[in-house]
């Protein structure tokens, strides 16, 4: 279950049509698995969510999608 302090990131993602499935936290990065337009994607975020704004988090997720 996600911690309450990270719920704002999930809510911001939902506003843009992104459903976050899970997040793997590594030593210096996070790997996010999410659904966008009925497809599952993986995105690597350098650093951690608490160091960026929810808007920047969503921007990084969307920029990781390769069409």
C-alpha positions in Angstrom: 0.0 0.0 0.0 1.3 3.4 -0.9 2.3 5.8 1.8 0.1 8.8 2.2 2.9 11.2 1.4 3.1 9.8 -2.1 -0.6 9.9 -2.9 -0.3 13.3 -4.5 1.9 11.7 -7.2 -0.7 9.0 -7.9 -3.5 11.6 -8.0 -1.6 13.8 -10.5 -0.8 10.8 -12.7 -4.5 9.9 -12.8 -5.4 13.4 -14.0 -3.3 12.7 -17.0 -4.7 9.2 -17.7 -1.9 7.3 -16.1 -2.6 4.4 -13.7 0.5 3.6 -11.6 0.7 -0.2 -10.9 3.8 -0.3 -8.8 7.1 1.4 -8.1 10.4 -0.3 -7.4 12.8 1.7 -5.4 16.6 1.2 -6.0 19.7 2.7 -4.5 19.7 5.8 -6.8 16.5 5.5 -8.9 12.9 4.4 -9.0 11.4 2.2 -11.7 7.7 2.9 -12.3 5.3 0.4 -14.0 2.2 2.1 -15.2 -0.7 1.8 -17.7 -1.3 4.6 -20.3 -3.9 4.2 -23.1 -4.3 0.4 -22.4 -0.6 -0.4 -22.6 1.9 -1.2 -19.8 5.1 0.9 -19.6 8.2 1.0 -17.5 9.9 4.3 -16.7 13.1 4.9 -14.8 13.3 8.0 -12.7 16.7 9.2 -11.6 16.5 10.0 -7.9 13.4 9.8 -5.9 9.8 11.1 -6.0 10.2 13.3 -2.9 12.9 15.3 -4.7 10.6 16.4 -7.6 7.1 17.8 -7.9 4.1 15.7 -8.9 3.9 17.6 -12.2 7.6 16.8 -13.0 7.0 13.2 -12.1 4.1 12.9 -14.6 6.2 14.7 -17.2 9.0 12.2 -16.8 6.6 9.3 -17.1 5.1 10.7 -20.3 8.5 11.4 -21.8 9.6 7.8 -21.3 6.9 6.6 -23.7 8.3 5.7 -27.1 5.7 5.7 -29.8 
